[in-house]
């Protein structure tokens, strides 16, 4: 109990704006067991509820300077990830079948990521290559999947099963957003007609059922993505990194492949993060 009280007191002291940004970063990243527990508790002293991950990370890291080594950074981000998910609980899990939609996909998979290298698989960032063909979802005609993700992810992310049969909420939303929905009708290959193309009317109630929510499934997933964001900011904004070595959006997606508790982060979600970090790096407050 006394140790816990001491750690809480340390958190309160560190939260003071009188603490130097470098000292605070060094304390939170320290390898001693006491400071590791403080790092976990300190993040929970911040109000992160209702924030997206990038906004929350920016606000958190604004208070101190991250150490330069991987291990201390990891300890600090582990505490942040734990606090973020506690403040923003994941969507309730559902039993997965080939026809069910992963809750973490809700509201996403509706805009196709594309960088200088062209469009990539919306689930894993794979590019079109001689040995890796990309398949456009037949339900929406907007997003593309690699062969692997068409089989494992398309149907569970709200798109046509295997990207070629039927349509889902993400298809309807993607078609609306990208101007491909005509007169409220969506055209798709029907599983009831052996794959023959037919049309179906979709109304406003379908649109209302595809509302965005955080796709992050667990503290582990939040930790992995937070670390990837920190590394992305360094890569894109460090002047010592050559232009040819700057990360592209498909590489960022590939780096995060299967890291959302074994599943995919939505590619359009990662694309928005990538674009925001490219516009503005993660910063620490400057003391005058």
C-alpha beads as a LAMMPS data file, in Angstrom:
LAMMPS data file: protein, C-alpha beads

288 atoms
287 bonds

1 atom types
1 bond types

-500.0 500.0 xlo xhi
-500.0 500.0 ylo yhi
-500.0 500.0 zlo zhi

Masses

1 110.0

Atoms # bond

1 1 1 0.000 0.000 0.000
2 1 1 2.811 2.385 0.903
3 1 1 4.578 1.699 -2.393
4 1 1 1.365 2.386 -4.275
5 1 1 0.862 5.643 -2.403
6 1 1 4.411 6.698 -3.173
7 1 1 3.941 5.944 -6.865
8 1 1 0.704 7.936 -6.977
9 1 1 2.512 10.834 -5.314
10 1 1 5.267 10.536 -7.922
11 1 1 2.636 10.674 -10.686
12 1 1 1.108 13.808 -9.191
13 1 1 4.547 15.442 -8.919
14 1 1 5.480 14.504 -12.466
15 1 1 2.184 15.887 -13.757
16 1 1 3.237 19.278 -12.454
17 1 1 4.145 21.667 -15.235
18 1 1 7.256 22.600 -13.284
19 1 1 8.949 19.313 -14.219
20 1 1 11.450 19.608 -17.061
21 1 1 10.387 17.795 -20.250
22 1 1 13.658 15.854 -20.449
23 1 1 13.564 14.843 -16.780
24 1 1 9.957 13.677 -17.103
25 1 1 10.768 11.579 -20.170
26 1 1 13.790 10.036 -18.441
27 1 1 11.739 9.125 -15.350
28 1 1 8.884 7.547 -17.285
29 1 1 11.272 5.537 -19.452
30 1 1 13.531 4.349 -16.622
31 1 1 14.095 0.588 -16.350
32 1 1 13.697 0.412 -12.563
33 1 1 10.542 -1.466 -11.510
34 1 1 9.325 1.501 -9.471
35 1 1 9.448 3.840 -12.463
36 1 1 7.936 1.247 -14.790
37 1 1 4.879 1.117 -12.536
38 1 1 4.829 4.919 -12.363
39 1 1 4.846 5.057 -16.174
40 1 1 1.783 2.779 -16.243
41 1 1 -0.042 4.869 -13.628
42 1 1 0.988 8.271 -15.024
43 1 1 -0.869 7.771 -18.306
44 1 1 -4.090 7.078 -16.404
45 1 1 -3.859 10.563 -14.867
46 1 1 -4.689 12.015 -18.298
47 1 1 -8.174 12.380 -19.758
48 1 1 -8.020 10.441 -23.025
49 1 1 -11.706 9.538 -23.313
50 1 1 -13.356 10.283 -26.627
51 1 1 -10.085 10.970 -28.436
52 1 1 -8.743 9.144 -31.445
53 1 1 -5.393 7.454 -30.902
54 1 1 -3.268 10.005 -32.746
55 1 1 -4.829 13.001 -30.983
56 1 1 -4.432 11.285 -27.612
57 1 1 -0.807 10.419 -28.380
58 1 1 -0.035 13.979 -29.437
59 1 1 -1.478 15.381 -26.211
60 1 1 0.328 12.840 -24.074
61 1 1 3.742 13.272 -25.669
62 1 1 3.386 17.063 -25.632
63 1 1 4.266 16.987 -21.916
64 1 1 7.696 15.390 -22.181
65 1 1 10.497 14.422 -24.530
66 1 1 10.744 10.770 -25.452
67 1 1 14.118 9.117 -24.726
68 1 1 16.151 8.121 -27.746
69 1 1 16.349 4.381 -27.003
70 1 1 13.785 1.759 -28.003
71 1 1 13.301 0.151 -24.576
72 1 1 12.377 3.351 -22.678
73 1 1 10.080 4.412 -25.509
74 1 1 8.386 1.028 -25.286
75 1 1 7.849 1.338 -21.537
76 1 1 6.307 4.785 -21.934
77 1 1 4.011 3.742 -24.794
78 1 1 2.893 0.629 -22.942
79 1 1 1.478 2.848 -20.210
80 1 1 -0.149 5.134 -22.757
81 1 1 -1.751 2.230 -24.632
82 1 1 -3.178 0.796 -21.423
83 1 1 -4.697 4.150 -20.438
84 1 1 -6.041 4.844 -23.927
85 1 1 -7.935 1.558 -24.207
86 1 1 -9.231 1.886 -20.635
87 1 1 -10.668 5.283 -21.613
88 1 1 -11.882 4.087 -25.028
89 1 1 -12.998 0.448 -24.682
90 1 1 -13.017 -1.680 -27.851
91 1 1 -16.308 -2.607 -29.502
92 1 1 -17.856 -5.807 -28.171
93 1 1 -16.485 -8.898 -29.861
94 1 1 -18.785 -11.025 -32.006
95 1 1 -18.548 -14.621 -33.088
96 1 1 -16.725 -14.628 -36.400
97 1 1 -18.125 -16.425 -39.446
98 1 1 -17.551 -15.851 -43.133
99 1 1 -20.644 -13.593 -43.139
100 1 1 -20.130 -11.650 -39.898
101 1 1 -18.516 -8.235 -39.681
102 1 1 -15.617 -7.573 -37.336
103 1 1 -16.710 -4.745 -34.963
104 1 1 -13.318 -3.070 -35.385
105 1 1 -14.141 -2.456 -39.058
106 1 1 -17.247 -0.405 -38.254
107 1 1 -17.250 2.847 -40.196
108 1 1 -14.012 2.097 -42.048
109 1 1 -12.797 0.371 -45.243
110 1 1 -14.628 2.978 -47.340
111 1 1 -11.807 5.022 -48.928
112 1 1 -8.981 3.526 -50.956
113 1 1 -5.440 4.391 -49.783
114 1 1 -3.132 5.355 -52.614
115 1 1 0.340 6.852 -52.510
116 1 1 2.981 7.582 -55.124
117 1 1 3.283 3.846 -55.706
118 1 1 -0.439 3.621 -56.564
119 1 1 -3.338 1.829 -54.857
120 1 1 -2.556 -0.901 -52.350
121 1 1 -4.479 -3.576 -50.486
122 1 1 -6.677 -1.732 -48.011
123 1 1 -5.984 -4.358 -45.346
124 1 1 -2.237 -4.985 -45.560
125 1 1 -0.700 -2.464 -47.958
126 1 1 0.391 -4.992 -50.603
127 1 1 1.043 -3.494 -54.042
128 1 1 0.212 -4.977 -57.423
129 1 1 3.105 -7.182 -58.559
130 1 1 3.534 -10.019 -61.043
131 1 1 3.152 -12.464 -58.149
132 1 1 0.550 -10.439 -56.207
133 1 1 -2.633 -9.405 -57.995
134 1 1 -5.089 -6.981 -56.424
135 1 1 -8.857 -7.458 -56.595
136 1 1 -11.389 -4.629 -56.537
137 1 1 -14.405 -5.383 -54.361
138 1 1 -17.285 -6.187 -56.706
139 1 1 -19.814 -4.855 -54.219
140 1 1 -18.587 -1.245 -54.140
141 1 1 -16.079 -1.008 -56.999
142 1 1 -13.933 1.229 -54.789
143 1 1 -11.509 -0.589 -52.482
144 1 1 -8.993 -3.270 -53.405
145 1 1 -7.678 -6.330 -51.584
146 1 1 -4.755 -8.642 -52.243
147 1 1 -5.644 -12.305 -52.774
148 1 1 -4.922 -13.203 -49.162
149 1 1 -6.968 -10.374 -47.679
150 1 1 -9.818 -10.896 -50.143
151 1 1 -10.117 -14.379 -48.687
152 1 1 -9.599 -13.562 -45.007
153 1 1 -10.624 -9.931 -44.482
154 1 1 -12.985 -8.564 -47.162
155 1 1 -16.195 -10.145 -45.862
156 1 1 -15.358 -9.409 -42.232
157 1 1 -14.653 -5.762 -43.002
158 1 1 -18.107 -5.163 -44.480
159 1 1 -17.348 -5.900 -48.125
160 1 1 -18.260 -8.618 -50.586
161 1 1 -17.304 -12.125 -49.470
162 1 1 -13.888 -12.870 -50.989
163 1 1 -14.341 -9.416 -52.582
164 1 1 -16.571 -10.952 -55.248
165 1 1 -19.910 -12.170 -53.821
166 1 1 -22.655 -10.053 -52.262
167 1 1 -22.201 -6.677 -50.578
168 1 1 -22.004 -5.321 -47.037
169 1 1 -22.300 -2.090 -45.056
170 1 1 -18.824 -0.967 -46.089
171 1 1 -19.726 -1.481 -49.759
172 1 1 -22.798 0.721 -49.388
173 1 1 -20.881 3.434 -47.541
174 1 1 -17.908 3.345 -49.931
175 1 1 -20.227 3.580 -52.934
176 1 1 -22.001 6.604 -51.440
177 1 1 -18.830 8.440 -50.488
178 1 1 -17.190 7.846 -53.859
179 1 1 -20.256 8.699 -55.963
180 1 1 -20.858 5.166 -57.215
181 1 1 -24.304 4.705 -55.676
182 1 1 -27.000 5.521 -58.234
183 1 1 -30.620 6.107 -57.185
184 1 1 -30.083 4.204 -53.952
185 1 1 -29.172 0.985 -55.770
186 1 1 -26.033 -1.072 -55.412
187 1 1 -25.014 -3.659 -58.018
188 1 1 -23.322 -6.833 -56.869
189 1 1 -22.670 -10.495 -57.631
190 1 1 -25.384 -12.354 -55.739
191 1 1 -24.677 -15.580 -53.829
192 1 1 -28.304 -16.528 -54.476
193 1 1 -27.909 -16.542 -58.249
194 1 1 -24.615 -18.360 -58.614
195 1 1 -22.678 -15.104 -58.788
196 1 1 -24.891 -13.458 -61.421
197 1 1 -24.980 -9.660 -61.138
198 1 1 -28.119 -8.074 -59.703
199 1 1 -29.115 -4.836 -57.996
200 1 1 -30.539 -4.062 -54.576
201 1 1 -31.991 -0.872 -53.073
202 1 1 -30.220 0.474 -49.989
203 1 1 -31.793 3.169 -47.840
204 1 1 -30.734 5.678 -45.225
205 1 1 -31.057 3.083 -42.454
206 1 1 -28.157 1.160 -44.018
207 1 1 -26.014 4.277 -43.995
208 1 1 -26.857 4.945 -40.342
209 1 1 -25.623 1.481 -39.355
210 1 1 -22.063 2.112 -40.544
211 1 1 -20.905 4.741 -38.051
212 1 1 -17.217 5.174 -37.360
213 1 1 -15.740 3.845 -34.157
214 1 1 -12.252 3.118 -32.922
215 1 1 -10.903 0.010 -34.669
216 1 1 -8.358 -0.735 -31.924
217 1 1 -9.068 -4.098 -30.312
218 1 1 -6.751 -4.188 -27.293
219 1 1 -3.952 -2.462 -25.358
220 1 1 -1.436 -4.580 -27.301
221 1 1 -2.836 -3.308 -30.599
222 1 1 -2.795 0.280 -29.298
223 1 1 0.824 -0.158 -28.195
224 1 1 1.973 -1.521 -31.560
225 1 1 0.229 1.262 -33.475
226 1 1 1.484 3.986 -31.112
227 1 1 5.054 2.777 -31.519
228 1 1 4.605 2.678 -35.302
229 1 1 3.324 6.276 -35.237
230 1 1 6.333 7.473 -33.236
231 1 1 8.693 5.780 -35.692
232 1 1 6.726 7.194 -38.649
233 1 1 7.025 10.736 -37.300
234 1 1 10.777 10.308 -36.887
235 1 1 11.146 8.853 -40.366
236 1 1 9.129 11.549 -42.128
237 1 1 10.499 14.576 -40.271
238 1 1 14.102 13.721 -39.389
239 1 1 16.269 15.723 -41.846
240 1 1 18.949 13.027 -41.724
241 1 1 16.595 10.515 -43.382
242 1 1 17.005 10.608 -47.165
243 1 1 13.959 11.416 -49.271
244 1 1 14.239 8.012 -50.920
245 1 1 14.043 6.391 -47.468
246 1 1 10.912 8.250 -46.351
247 1 1 8.108 5.794 -45.650
248 1 1 5.207 5.595 -48.108
249 1 1 1.643 4.939 -47.021
250 1 1 1.632 1.354 -48.326
251 1 1 4.755 0.657 -46.267
252 1 1 3.056 2.017 -43.156
253 1 1 0.106 -0.311 -43.779
254 1 1 2.478 -3.227 -44.348
255 1 1 4.329 -2.444 -41.104
256 1 1 1.033 -2.706 -39.203
257 1 1 -0.147 -5.843 -40.990
258 1 1 -1.969 -8.323 -38.706
259 1 1 -1.077 -6.239 -35.636
260 1 1 -4.643 -5.515 -34.505
261 1 1 -4.877 -8.614 -32.313
262 1 1 -4.048 -10.723 -35.361
263 1 1 -6.437 -8.800 -37.598
264 1 1 -6.118 -5.798 -39.863
265 1 1 -6.248 -2.123 -39.026
266 1 1 -8.479 -0.458 -41.645
267 1 1 -6.286 0.911 -44.402
268 1 1 -8.209 4.193 -44.602
269 1 1 -7.769 4.603 -40.832
270 1 1 -3.996 4.161 -41.177
271 1 1 -3.986 6.389 -44.263
272 1 1 -5.550 9.231 -42.246
273 1 1 -2.948 8.767 -39.519
274 1 1 -0.144 8.718 -42.080
275 1 1 -1.392 11.931 -43.755
276 1 1 -1.798 13.735 -40.426
277 1 1 1.706 12.780 -39.246
278 1 1 3.179 13.765 -42.605
279 1 1 1.567 17.217 -42.224
280 1 1 2.682 17.656 -38.614
281 1 1 5.218 15.693 -36.591
282 1 1 4.755 14.662 -32.974
283 1 1 5.978 17.561 -30.855
284 1 1 6.982 18.338 -27.279
285 1 1 6.239 21.689 -25.665
286 1 1 9.084 24.174 -25.700
287 1 1 9.835 25.785 -22.333
288 1 1 10.770 29.435 -22.379

Bonds

1 1 1 2
2 1 2 3
3 1 3 4
4 1 4 5
5 1 5 6
6 1 6 7
7 1 7 8
8 1 8 9
9 1 9 10
10 1 10 11
11 1 11 12
12 1 12 13
13 1 13 14
14 1 14 15
15 1 15 16
16 1 16 17
17 1 17 18
18 1 18 19
19 1 19 20
20 1 20 21
21 1 21 22
22 1 22 23
23 1 23 24
24 1 24 25
25 1 25 26
26 1 26 27
27 1 27 28
28 1 28 29
29 1 29 30
30 1 30 31
31 1 31 32
32 1 32 33
33 1 33 34
34 1 34 35
35 1 35 36
36 1 36 37
37 1 37 38
38 1 38 39
39 1 39 40
40 1 40 41
41 1 41 42
42 1 42 43
43 1 43 44
44 1 44 45
45 1 45 46
46 1 46 47
47 1 47 48
48 1 48 49
49 1 49 50
50 1 50 51
51 1 51 52
52 1 52 53
53 1 53 54
54 1 54 55
55 1 55 56
56 1 56 57
57 1 57 58
58 1 58 59
59 1 59 60
60 1 60 61
61 1 61 62
62 1 62 63
63 1 63 64
64 1 64 65
65 1 65 66
66 1 66 67
67 1 67 68
68 1 68 69
69 1 69 70
70 1 70 71
71 1 71 72
72 1 72 73
73 1 73 74
74 1 74 75
75 1 75 76
76 1 76 77
77 1 77 78
78 1 78 79
79 1 79 80
80 1 80 81
81 1 81 82
82 1 82 83
83 1 83 84
84 1 84 85
85 1 85 86
86 1 86 87
87 1 87 88
88 1 88 89
89 1 89 90
90 1 90 91
91 1 91 92
92 1 92 93
93 1 93 94
94 1 94 95
95 1 95 96
96 1 96 97
97 1 97 98
98 1 98 99
99 1 99 100
100 1 100 101
101 1 101 102
102 1 102 103
103 1 103 104
104 1 104 105
105 1 105 106
106 1 106 107
107 1 107 108
108 1 108 109
109 1 109 110
110 1 110 111
111 1 111 112
112 1 112 113
113 1 113 114
114 1 114 115
115 1 115 116
116 1 116 117
117 1 117 118
118 1 118 119
119 1 119 120
120 1 120 121
121 1 121 122
122 1 122 123
123 1 123 124
124 1 124 125
125 1 125 126
126 1 126 127
127 1 127 128
128 1 128 129
129 1 129 130
130 1 130 131
131 1 131 132
132 1 132 133
133 1 133 134
134 1 134 135
135 1 135 136
136 1 136 137
137 1 137 138
138 1 138 139
139 1 139 140
140 1 140 141
141 1 141 142
142 1 142 143
143 1 143 144
144 1 144 145
145 1 145 146
146 1 146 147
147 1 147 148
148 1 148 149
149 1 149 150
150 1 150 151
151 1 151 152
152 1 152 153
153 1 153 154
154 1 154 155
155 1 155 156
156 1 156 157
157 1 157 158
158 1 158 159
159 1 159 160
160 1 160 161
161 1 161 162
162 1 162 163
163 1 163 164
164 1 164 165
165 1 165 166
166 1 166 167
167 1 167 168
168 1 168 169
169 1 169 170
170 1 170 171
171 1 171 172
172 1 172 173
173 1 173 174
174 1 174 175
175 1 175 176
176 1 176 177
177 1 177 178
178 1 178 179
179 1 179 180
180 1 180 181
181 1 181 182
182 1 182 183
183 1 183 184
184 1 184 185
185 1 185 186
186 1 186 187
187 1 187 188
188 1 188 189
189 1 189 190
190 1 190 191
191 1 191 192
192 1 192 193
193 1 193 194
194 1 194 195
195 1 195 196
196 1 196 197
197 1 197 198
198 1 198 199
199 1 199 200
200 1 200 201
201 1 201 202
202 1 202 203
203 1 203 204
204 1 204 205
205 1 205 206
206 1 206 207
207 1 207 208
208 1 208 209
209 1 209 210
210 1 210 211
211 1 211 212
212 1 212 213
213 1 213 214
214 1 214 215
215 1 215 216
216 1 216 217
217 1 217 218
218 1 218 219
219 1 219 220
220 1 220 221
221 1 221 222
222 1 222 223
223 1 223 224
224 1 224 225
225 1 225 226
226 1 226 227
227 1 227 228
228 1 228 229
229 1 229 230
230 1 230 231
231 1 231 232
232 1 232 233
233 1 233 234
234 1 234 235
235 1 235 236
236 1 236 237
237 1 237 238
238 1 238 239
239 1 239 240
240 1 240 241
241 1 241 242
242 1 242 243
243 1 243 244
244 1 244 245
245 1 245 246
246 1 246 247
247 1 247 248
248 1 248 249
249 1 249 250
250 1 250 251
251 1 251 252
252 1 252 253
253 1 253 254
254 1 254 255
255 1 255 256
256 1 256 257
257 1 257 258
258 1 258 259
259 1 259 260
260 1 260 261
261 1 261 262
262 1 262 263
263 1 263 264
264 1 264 265
265 1 265 266
266 1 266 267
267 1 267 268
268 1 268 269
269 1 269 270
270 1 270 271
271 1 271 272
272 1 272 273
273 1 273 274
274 1 274 275
275 1 275 276
276 1 276 277
277 1 277 278
278 1 278 279
279 1 279 280
280 1 280 281
281 1 281 282
282 1 282 283
283 1 283 284
284 1 284 285
285 1 285 286
286 1 286 287
287 1 287 288
